[in-house]
Amino acid sequence: MPRFAEPIPNVTVTVGRDALLACVVENLRGYKVAWVRVDTQTILSIHHNVITQNPRVSLSYNDHRSWYLHIKNVQEVDRGWYMCQVNTDPMRSRQGYLQVVVPPRILEEETSGDLVVREATNVSLHCRAVGYPEPYVMWRREDGEDINYNGEQVNVVDGELLQISRVSRLHMGVYLCIASNGVPPSISKRLMLRVQFPPMLTIPNQLEGAYTGQDVALECHTEAYPTSINYWTTENGDMIVSGEKYEAVSMDNGYSKYMLLKIRHVTRNDFGSYRCVAKNSLGETDGLIKLDEIPAPVTKVASIMQTNESDLIKKDNKPRISGNAISDYQWQESDYDEEFATGSSRPPPASLHNTGSIRNGTRLAAIPSLLFASLALAVR
């Protein structure tokens, strides 16, 4: 009697592809093989002939041992049990299951589109996906940043619904609804969430200092959506336009904007207050920066002139001069005191007749006078 050499393997195929069901019968002899759709009891083929009117179904065989049922462009309606039977008495049969899987698909009509909302409102984003098996749906930000999800920082939110309470500007960005079910390819939809809020402003330094002739830069940072109109004004309220004197620079980064005002070759007329202003359809704000005058940096000569008196005292008793007469010149008052007391014919340095500071009863001359006195002593 005929017998089945092996079971009919279950077949899984993606919708739209072709399926092949194999039935192997040994010792068939004069018996006939038929393919039947079990759930509908539809006869698909009998021996060498295809019976069904479905044009996607065909039959092939090999040496009356292997019988193949072909289904082209498989559809979901083809999912189910298929039977290979031999017309013995009693009838002998085997069954195999055709599994038709469907990659996920997002239903546009049931999925949210781009949204524009006011800050502090509640937001609900919907994403409906179908497929077989049923798709798994999740939400994430396109930039990879965490989502502030009702007080928690999470990278992924599961489910078809994303609800955000009291949305803030930090939620602004592109969100991805991703659907997958293990059948490639996974699919996603981009959704832009825009959060409207009036301008806000911060100033790193509200007081800046500069000296005459210096170039100075004033900074201001703003946040706003819709994008704000930003500009600078003088103390009198006049709008500042870039030119030879001023250069106003603005750089955008999302809803943030960086403002920079460069003032070239500051003069006394430039000292005062400057105001940075930001406006959009929801409101406006401004901030004040005061520019004050500061002393110019001390030059090298001036710093030498301000050398401490202690640096002018050397340990030896004779005045001398070296390569740097001003910084190296040092003396002790005892040299001169002795000469004056003994009636020495050496005249006192002319510098001692000048008005200077008095330390321990000795009048110290200004630095230039000491320099000339030391030169005279060195010559003698």
GULO-535703 format. One record per residue (C-alpha): x, y, z; residue in three letters. Coordinates in steps of 0.1 Angstrom, whole numbers, always signed. Example, Ala and Ser with C-alpha at 12.3 -4.5 7.8 and 13.67 -1.06 7.14 Angstrom:
<X +123, Y -45, Z +78, type ALA>
<X +137, Y -11, Z +71, type SER>
***
This chain:
<X +0, Y +0, Z +0, type MET>
<X +11, Y +36, Z -6, type PRO>
<X +27, Y +54, Z +23, type ARG>
<X +40, Y +88, Z +31, type PHE>
<X +77, Y +89, Z +32, type ALA>
<X +79, Y +120, Z +54, type GLU>
<X +55, Y +145, Z +70, type PRO>
<X +45, Y +177, Z +51, type ILE>
<X +66, Y +205, Z +66, type PRO>
<X +50, Y +236, Z +77, type ASN>
<X +59, Y +266, Z +55, type VAL>
<X +62, Y +302, Z +65, type THR>
<X +63, Y +328, Z +37, type VAL>
<X +60, Y +366, Z +36, type THR>
<X +29, Y +379, Z +19, type VAL>
<X +36, Y +386, Z -18, type GLY>
<X +62, Y +358, Z -22, type ARG>
<X +57, Y +322, Z -35, type ASP>
<X +50, Y +291, Z -14, type ALA>
<X +58, Y +255, Z -21, type LEU>
<X +42, Y +226, Z -3, type LEU>
<X +57, Y +191, Z -8, type ALA>
<X +41, Y +157, Z -4, type CYS>
<X +63, Y +125, Z -8, type VAL>
<X +45, Y +92, Z -14, type VAL>
<X +62, Y +59, Z -18, type GLU>
<X +47, Y +28, Z -36, type ASN>
<X +19, Y +48, Z -51, type LEU>
<X +13, Y +24, Z -80, type ARG>
<X -21, Y +30, Z -95, type GLY>
<X -34, Y +53, Z -67, type TYR>
<X -39, Y +90, Z -72, type LYS>
<X -28, Y +120, Z -51, type VAL>
<X -49, Y +150, Z -44, type ALA>
<X -44, Y +184, Z -27, type TRP>
<X -72, Y +198, Z -6, type VAL>
<X -76, Y +231, Z +13, type ARG>
<X -88, Y +219, Z +47, type VAL>
<X -106, Y +248, Z +62, type ASP>
<X -128, Y +254, Z +30, type THR>
<X -128, Y +217, Z +19, type GLN>
<X -117, Y +230, Z -16, type THR>
<X -101, Y +205, Z -39, type ILE>
<X -71, Y +221, Z -55, type LEU>
<X -57, Y +192, Z -76, type SER>
<X -63, Y +156, Z -85, type ILE>
<X -33, Y +137, Z -96, type HIS>
<X -20, Y +155, Z -127, type HIS>
<X -48, Y +181, Z -130, type ASN>
<X -54, Y +214, Z -112, type VAL>
<X -91, Y +217, Z -102, type ILE>
<X -92, Y +251, Z -85, type THR>
<X -100, Y +282, Z -105, type GLN>
<X -74, Y +301, Z -85, type ASN>
<X -48, Y +312, Z -112, type PRO>
<X -21, Y +315, Z -85, type ARG>
<X -22, Y +277, Z -78, type VAL>
<X -2, Y +252, Z -99, type SER>
<X +11, Y +216, Z -96, type LEU>
<X +43, Y +198, Z -103, type SER>
<X +55, Y +162, Z -96, type TYR>
<X +85, Y +140, Z -99, type ASN>
<X +84, Y +103, Z -108, type ASP>
<X +50, Y +99, Z -92, type HIS>
<X +67, Y +101, Z -58, type ARG>
<X +71, Y +138, Z -50, type SER>
<X +40, Y +161, Z -55, type TRP>
<X +44, Y +198, Z -52, type TYR>
<X +17, Y +224, Z -47, type LEU>
<X +28, Y +259, Z -59, type HIS>
<X +11, Y +291, Z -47, type ILE>
<X +23, Y +323, Z -63, type LYS>
<X +20, Y +358, Z -48, type ASN>
<X +8, Y +344, Z -15, type VAL>
<X -19, Y +364, Z +2, type GLN>
<X -32, Y +364, Z +38, type GLU>
<X -63, Y +344, Z +26, type VAL>
<X -39, Y +316, Z +17, type ASP>
<X -30, Y +311, Z +54, type ARG>
<X -42, Y +277, Z +67, type GLY>
<X -39, Y +239, Z +66, type TRP>
<X -33, Y +220, Z +34, type TYR>
<X -39, Y +182, Z +30, type MET>
<X -22, Y +158, Z +7, type CYS>
<X -43, Y +126, Z +4, type GLN>
<X -42, Y +93, Z -14, type VAL>
<X -74, Y +76, Z -26, type ASN>
<X -68, Y +43, Z -8, type THR>
<X -95, Y +27, Z +12, type ASP>
<X -95, Y +39, Z +38, type PRO>
<X -81, Y +72, Z +26, type MET>
<X -46, Y +82, Z +37, type ARG>
<X -35, Y +118, Z +42, type SER>
<X -10, Y +142, Z +56, type ARG>
<X -14, Y +179, Z +65, type GLN>
<X +9, Y +209, Z +64, type GLY>
<X +4, Y +245, Z +76, type TYR>
<X +10, Y +275, Z +54, type LEU>
<X +18, Y +305, Z +76, type GLN>
<X +16, Y +339, Z +58, type VAL>
<X +34, Y +367, Z +77, type VAL>
<X +29, Y +404, Z +69, type VAL>
<X +55, Y +431, Z +77, type PRO>
<X +42, Y +460, Z +97, type PRO>
<X +24, Y +489, Z +81, type ARG>
<X +15, Y +522, Z +98, type ILE>
<X -20, Y +534, Z +92, type LEU>
<X -17, Y +570, Z +83, type GLU>
<X -53, Y +579, Z +89, type GLU>
<X -51, Y +566, Z +125, type GLU>
<X -16, Y +581, Z +132, type THR>
<X -9, Y +616, Z +144, type SER>
<X +9, Y +641, Z +122, type GLY>
<X +32, Y +670, Z +130, type ASP>
<X +19, Y +690, Z +160, type LEU>
<X +23, Y +726, Z +172, type VAL>
<X +13, Y +731, Z +208, type VAL>
<X +16, Y +757, Z +235, type ARG>
<X +40, Y +751, Z +264, type GLU>
<X +25, Y +736, Z +295, type ALA>
<X -4, Y +719, Z +276, type THR>
<X -9, Y +681, Z +275, type ASN>
<X +0, Y +662, Z +243, type VAL>
<X -12, Y +628, Z +230, type SER>
<X +6, Y +612, Z +200, type LEU>
<X -11, Y +582, Z +183, type HIS>
<X +5, Y +556, Z +161, type CYS>
<X -15, Y +527, Z +147, type ARG>
<X +2, Y +498, Z +130, type ALA>
<X -10, Y +465, Z +115, type VAL>
<X +8, Y +433, Z +103, type GLY>
<X +10, Y +396, Z +111, type TYR>
<X +20, Y +388, Z +138, type PRO>
<X +7, Y +419, Z +155, type GLU>
<X +34, Y +446, Z +154, type PRO>
<X +51, Y +459, Z +185, type TYR>
<X +50, Y +498, Z +185, type VAL>
<X +74, Y +521, Z +204, type MET>
<X +83, Y +558, Z +204, type TRP>
<X +118, Y +573, Z +206, type ARG>
<X +135, Y +607, Z +197, type ARG>
<X +152, Y +608, Z +164, type GLU>
<X +183, Y +626, Z +179, type ASP>
<X +187, Y +597, Z +204, type GLY>
<X +181, Y +619, Z +235, type GLU>
<X +160, Y +607, Z +264, type ASP>
<X +123, Y +616, Z +266, type ILE>
<X +111, Y +635, Z +296, type ASN>
<X +81, Y +612, Z +301, type TYR>
<X +59, Y +625, Z +329, type ASN>
<X +88, Y +632, Z +352, type GLY>
<X +111, Y +603, Z +342, type GLU>
<X +139, Y +602, Z +317, type GLN>
<X +134, Y +573, Z +293, type VAL>
<X +149, Y +564, Z +260, type ASN>
<X +119, Y +544, Z +247, type VAL>
<X +81, Y +546, Z +253, type VAL>
<X +62, Y +514, Z +245, type ASP>
<X +27, Y +513, Z +230, type GLY>
<X +8, Y +531, Z +203, type GLU>
<X +0, Y +561, Z +225, type LEU>
<X +26, Y +586, Z +237, type LEU>
<X +11, Y +610, Z +263, type GLN>
<X +31, Y +639, Z +277, type ILE>
<X +18, Y +660, Z +305, type SER>
<X +26, Y +697, Z +306, type ARG>
<X +48, Y +697, Z +276, type VAL>
<X +79, Y +720, Z +276, type SER>
<X +104, Y +733, Z +251, type ARG>
<X +126, Y +704, Z +261, type LEU>
<X +102, Y +681, Z +244, type HIS>
<X +105, Y +699, Z +211, type MET>
<X +120, Y +677, Z +183, type GLY>
<X +114, Y +649, Z +159, type VAL>
<X +98, Y +617, Z +173, type TYR>
<X +98, Y +583, Z +156, type LEU>
<X +69, Y +558, Z +158, type CYS>
<X +86, Y +525, Z +151, type ILE>
<X +66, Y +493, Z +144, type ALA>
<X +82, Y +458, Z +141, type SER>
<X +70, Y +422, Z +143, type ASN>
<X +100, Y +402, Z +133, type GLY>
<X +91, Y +403, Z +97, type VAL>
<X +115, Y +426, Z +78, type PRO>
<X +114, Y +454, Z +72, type PRO>
<X +105, Y +474, Z +103, type SER>
<X +88, Y +506, Z +96, type ILE>
<X +88, Y +541, Z +112, type SER>
<X +71, Y +574, Z +108, type LYS>
<X +86, Y +608, Z +117, type ARG>
<X +65, Y +633, Z +137, type LEU>
<X +77, Y +668, Z +145, type MET>
<X +66, Y +682, Z +178, type LEU>
<X +69, Y +720, Z +181, type ARG>
<X +63, Y +738, Z +214, type VAL>
<X +55, Y +775, Z +213, type GLN>
<X +66, Y +798, Z +240, type PHE>
<X +74, Y +836, Z +244, type PRO>
<X +110, Y +847, Z +243, type PRO>
<X +133, Y +842, Z +273, type MET>
<X +166, Y +859, Z +278, type LEU>
<X +198, Y +854, Z +298, type THR>
<X +229, Y +876, Z +300, type ILE>
<X +263, Y +860, Z +311, type PRO>
<X +277, Y +894, Z +322, type ASN>
<X +255, Y +924, Z +329, type GLN>
<X +285, Y +946, Z +336, type LEU>
<X +314, Y +948, Z +312, type GLU>
<X +345, Y +969, Z +314, type GLY>
<X +367, Y +984, Z +287, type ALA>
<X +393, Y +1011, Z +283, type TYR>
<X +395, Y +1037, Z +255, type THR>
<X +407, Y +1023, Z +222, type GLY>
<X +398, Y +987, Z +231, type GLN>
<X +375, Y +963, Z +211, type ASP>
<X +348, Y +948, Z +233, type VAL>
<X +321, Y +922, Z +228, type ALA>
<X +287, Y +920, Z +246, type LEU>
<X +268, Y +886, Z +248, type GLU>
<X +232, Y +877, Z +251, type CYS>
<X +213, Y +843, Z +249, type HIS>
<X +177, Y +840, Z +240, type THR>
<X +151, Y +812, Z +236, type GLU>
<X +118, Y +814, Z +217, type ALA>
<X +95, Y +796, Z +194, type TYR>
<X +83, Y +807, Z +169, type PRO>
<X +118, Y +820, Z +161, type THR>
<X +122, Y +855, Z +176, type SER>
<X +134, Y +887, Z +159, type ILE>
<X +166, Y +898, Z +178, type ASN>
<X +184, Y +931, Z +178, type TYR>
<X +205, Y +955, Z +199, type TRP>
<X +197, Y +991, Z +209, type THR>
<X +218, Y +1019, Z +224, type THR>
<X +210, Y +1036, Z +257, type GLU>
<X +188, Y +1061, Z +238, type ASN>
<X +168, Y +1032, Z +223, type GLY>
<X +183, Y +1035, Z +188, type ASP>
<X +186, Y +1002, Z +169, type MET>
<X +222, Y +992, Z +163, type ILE>
<X +231, Y +983, Z +127, type VAL>
<X +263, Y +965, Z +117, type SER>
<X +289, Y +988, Z +102, type GLY>
<X +323, Y +1003, Z +108, type GLU>
<X +317, Y +1008, Z +145, type LYS>
<X +294, Y +979, Z +154, type TYR>
<X +291, Y +943, Z +143, type GLU>
<X +260, Y +924, Z +154, type ALA>
<X +263, Y +886, Z +151, type VAL>
<X +235, Y +861, Z +157, type SER>
<X +237, Y +822, Z +157, type MET>
<X +207, Y +799, Z +159, type ASP>
<X +206, Y +764, Z +175, type ASN>
<X +171, Y +751, Z +175, type GLY>
<X +149, Y +774, Z +196, type TYR>
<X +180, Y +790, Z +211, type SER>
<X +198, Y +820, Z +197, type LYS>
<X +232, Y +834, Z +206, type TYR>
<X +236, Y +872, Z +202, type MET>
<X +270, Y +890, Z +201, type LEU>
<X +276, Y +928, Z +197, type LEU>
<X +312, Y +938, Z +189, type LYS>
<X +322, Y +974, Z +195, type ILE>
<X +354, Y +985, Z +178, type ARG>
<X +378, Y +1011, Z +192, type HIS>
<X +358, Y +1021, Z +222, type VAL>
<X +356, Y +1059, Z +229, type THR>
<X +342, Y +1078, Z +258, type ARG>
<X +309, Y +1082, Z +239, type ASN>
<X +305, Y +1044, Z +238, type ASP>
<X +303, Y +1039, Z +276, type PHE>
<X +268, Y +1034, Z +289, type GLY>
<X +240, Y +1009, Z +286, type SER>
<X +232, Y +985, Z +257, type TYR>
<X +200, Y +965, Z +254, type ARG>
<X +194, Y +932, Z +236, type CYS>
<X +158, Y +926, Z +225, type VAL>
<X +139, Y +894, Z +214, type ALA>
<X +104, Y +894, Z +200, type LYS>
<X +80, Y +868, Z +186, type ASN>
<X +42, Y +865, Z +181, type SER>
<X +37, Y +855, Z +217, type LEU>
<X +56, Y +883, Z +234, type GLY>
<X +89, Y +901, Z +238, type GLU>
<X +117, Y +905, Z +264, type THR>
<X +150, Y +925, Z +267, type ASP>
<X +181, Y +926, Z +288, type GLY>
<X +205, Y +954, Z +298, type LEU>
<X +243, Y +953, Z +297, type ILE>
<X +263, Y +982, Z +311, type LYS>
<X +297, Y +991, Z +296, type LEU>
<X +319, Y +1010, Z +321, type ASP>
<X +353, Y +1026, Z +316, type GLU>
<X +383, Y +1009, Z +332, type ILE>
<X +420, Y +1022, Z +334, type PRO>
<X +442, Y +1013, Z +305, type ALA>
<X +468, Y +985, Z +313, type PRO>
<X +500, Y +996, Z +330, type VAL>
<X +530, Y +999, Z +306, type THR>
<X +564, Y +983, Z +312, type LYS>
<X +580, Y +1017, Z +319, type VAL>
<X +553, Y +1026, Z +344, type ALA>
<X +558, Y +993, Z +362, type SER>
<X +595, Y +999, Z +365, type ILE>
<X +588, Y +1034, Z +380, type MET>
<X +567, Y +1017, Z +406, type GLN>
<X +594, Y +994, Z +419, type THR>
<X +593, Y +990, Z +457, type ASN>
<X +617, Y +1011, Z +478, type GLU>
<X +630, Y +979, Z +493, type SER>
<X +644, Y +969, Z +459, type ASP>
<X +665, Y +1000, Z +459, type LEU>
<X +686, Y +990, Z +489, type ILE>
<X +717, Y +968, Z +483, type LYS>
<X +737, Y +951, Z +510, type LYS>
<X +771, Y +969, Z +502, type ASP>
<X +777, Y +1005, Z +512, type ASN>
<X +788, Y +1020, Z +479, type LYS>
<X +765, Y +1033, Z +453, type PRO>
<X +771, Y +1017, Z +420, type ARG>
<X +755, Y +1014, Z +386, type ILE>
<X +749, Y +983, Z +365, type SER>
<X +734, Y +974, Z +332, type GLY>
<X +699, Y +983, Z +344, type ASN>
<X +706, Y +1015, Z +364, type ALA>
<X +671, Y +1020, Z +376, type ILE>
<X +663, Y +985, Z +388, type SER>
<X +699, Y +978, Z +401, type ASP>
<X +707, Y +1011, Z +418, type TYR>
<X +707, Y +1009, Z +455, type GLN>
<X +723, Y +1028, Z +484, type TRP>
<X +723, Y +1032, Z +521, type GLN>
<X +718, Y +1065, Z +539, type GLU>
<X +749, Y +1058, Z +562, type SER>
<X +774, Y +1066, Z +533, type ASP>
<X +761, Y +1101, Z +530, type TYR>
<X +754, Y +1107, Z +567, type ASP>
<X +791, Y +1101, Z +575, type GLU>
<X +804, Y +1124, Z +548, type GLU>
<X +780, Y +1152, Z +558, type PHE>
<X +790, Y +1147, Z +595, type ALA>
<X +828, Y +1149, Z +588, type THR>
<X +825, Y +1179, Z +565, type GLY>
<X +836, Y +1159, Z +534, type SER>
<X +843, Y +1181, Z +504, type SER>
<X +822, Y +1157, Z +482, type ARG>
<X +791, Y +1175, Z +475, type PRO>
<X +759, Y +1158, Z +483, type PRO>
<X +740, Y +1145, Z +453, type PRO>
<X +719, Y +1171, Z +437, type ALA>
<X +689, Y +1148, Z +441, type SER>
<X +690, Y +1153, Z +478, type LEU>
<X +679, Y +1189, Z +473, type HIS>
<X +648, Y +1178, Z +454, type ASN>
<X +615, Y +1171, Z +471, type THR>
<X +610, Y +1134, Z +477, type GLY>
<X +597, Y +1109, Z +502, type SER>
<X +613, Y +1108, Z +537, type ILE>
<X +623, Y +1075, Z +552, type ARG>
<X +643, Y +1073, Z +585, type ASN>
<X +651, Y +1110, Z +583, type GLY>
<X +667, Y +1107, Z +549, type THR>
<X +651, Y +1124, Z +519, type ARG>
<X +648, Y +1100, Z +489, type LEU>
<X +649, Y +1117, Z +455, type ALA>
<X +629, Y +1107, Z +425, type ALA>
<X +643, Y +1078, Z +405, type ILE>
<X +657, Y +1100, Z +376, type PRO>
<X +676, Y +1122, Z +401, type SER>
<X +691, Y +1092, Z +418, type LEU>
<X +702, Y +1079, Z +385, type LEU>
<X +721, Y +1111, Z +376, type PHE>
<X +737, Y +1111, Z +411, type ALA>
<X +749, Y +1075, Z +408, type SER>
<X +764, Y +1083, Z +374, type LEU>
<X +783, Y +1113, Z +390, type ALA>
<X +796, Y +1092, Z +419, type LEU>
<X +807, Y +1064, Z +395, type ALA>
<X +828, Y +1089, Z +375, type VAL>
<X +845, Y +1102, Z +407, type ARG>
***
